Amino acid sequence: MGRAIVVTAVLAVIAVVLGRYDLVVLAAPFALGVAWGLRARPTVLPELVLTSTEDPVVEGHEIAARVVVANADECPYDVVVVRAAPSRWVRLRHSDRPYAGELPAGAATAVDLAGPALRWGEHWVGPAQAYAVAGGGLLISTPNFTDVAPIKVFPALDEFRADDAMPHAAGLVGVHRSRRPGEGGELAGIRAFAPGDRLRRIDWRTTLRAQHPYVAQTLSDRDAEVALVLDVVHEAGRSGGIHGAASALDTTVRAATAIAQHYLHRGDRVSLIEYSYEIRRLRAGSGRRHFHAVLEWILQVRPSDGVEAPPPYLFDGHHLPTRGLVVVLTPLLNEHSAEMVARLARSGRMVVAIDTLDTSASVPYQRSAWGPLAHRLWWMDRENVIGQLREVGVPVAQWAGTGSLDHVLRDVTQLAAAPRVGVR
């Protein structure tokens, strides 16, 4: 419209100054075109609504988003242009291109977008924007924006299984064999019948042979409390999403989710605590509802990347069970994390350390000739720290999914069952 008005005005001025009336004939179509295009001028911006998948999804799965644009004016839009930009870890197909089309008066249209979520966390789609073109291309509206649509993406569940018994199973019900007599499925021996014993416990072979009632004694099945400590003081490696390399935080989060699901499925109680500069803790619980609470809690995990050690009063161990299993998921990148693990072990707790640092993620610094040597020295120092933790009774295992903790839990269970020898 600006160019049409300028051309019309220039031709009219030249026609008047030079007396060239033929220039008026050339200017007339521009003036008539502007007048014809402005005969119906929209006054309302296009209405825009952005929605996304409401239910949480697991990383790697498809999410869907919809942008609905409507024309509430009495005049049609010649063209309406819509665009929606997702976050970094949401790959909606064709979201890098705008969508355009006609939109009659009082009509609405929708643009459907779909694509995978590549990494766990709280992501978003949007904001979406739309602008309309009317008057035969003479008018363009100011863009109309929407708010972002949040999307929750839960971590992918790594396959995990731990078949060994749990040390210090102390609850009333559960699947772990304890050393205490009670109602269970593990045979502990045969004893004489006593008042209060159930008739279905009578061992008829022994009773007929001894001519006196005997009952089968069983060990009670107990549950246990598992405390997961997530060390997020530092991050290491670069995350490539579900199909790429995993950073230390990715491994920590996915391993914690898999371990929590495993023990909650077996009826145990699971609690989580974040080792960082701010205390974050999820109380112990069991069941499916608690697993959803675990997933919501894990979405808030962020690396702090501080220099100093977290204040001791934020993590003094009183939030952790004294008779239970404490699983510390840590990359062991500095001495503060190692001191925290050793301090928990010295307090009498059963502690297992899971190394979440991927060896392939640790690449030597190649810009200097001293880079590989410095990296080797650092790696040797880290191995020494792991050896010192094992000396104080903390087994350290590399996270490897299925069966990662079997041999570690076997050693811990045997240590918990061993008699305590006092020194006089």
Disulfide bonds with the S-S distance in Angstrom:
none
